Amino acid sequence: MKTELEPIKQNLYEADYVRWVETTAELLRTQNYDCVDWVNLIEEFEDMSRRERKSLKNNLVVILLHLLKWQYQPECRTGSWRGSIREHRRRVNEDLKDSPGLVPYFEAVFDECYAHAREQAADETGLPLETFPVNCHFSPEQALNAEYLAFRREAPRSIRFG
């Protein structure tokens, strides 16, 4: 009987993911373990962790990118950069609060994310890559601190004559 169910389980997973999730949840709720599509369920659990990690990295790159742009292009500062920094900090801080197990991962990928942000900052600003330090000059704590904006240098003011 178990072998007859395998193609049905696989077909539902491939044909209608939402229905597969709902069916799997109901099977677990009713403790009908023999009918659970364990192979795909385990794969989905593993994917959940990968998605959380990927999301954390993507949000961190955006924070670091905008901090670099904020510092090295003060004349181009916009509310959208500040808003993006705030939004992505909120996302990362919530993820770390909800899943403290991500903290060591955050610390482990910080330098890698900075390297990506540095390259993207050069692409987006048109400034040479060498403009941006190879080693990040702000800490992971500063990157997530709502009050920190890379050195808070003010944009140059234009000089008015006469």
Number of C-alpha atoms within 10 A of each C-alpha: 7 8 7 8 14 15 11 12 20 14 13 16 19 10 11 10 12 11 12 21 16 11 18 22 13 13 16 14 10 9 11 11 12 12 16 20 21 14 11 15 15 11 10 13 10 11 12 12 12 12 11 14 16 12 15 22 20 16 20 25 22 23 26 29 24 25 25 26 24 24 19 19 15 15 13 12 16 11 8 10 18 15 12 17 26 16 16 20 21 16 17 21 16 12 18 17 12 10 11 11 11 18 13 10 14 18 12 11 15 18 16 13 22 23 20 15 24 26 16 20 24 18 12 11 14 9 13 11 15 10 12 20 12 13 10 16 12 14 11 15 10 13 19 20 14 13 10 14 18 18 11 12 12 11 14 8 7 6 5 5 4 2
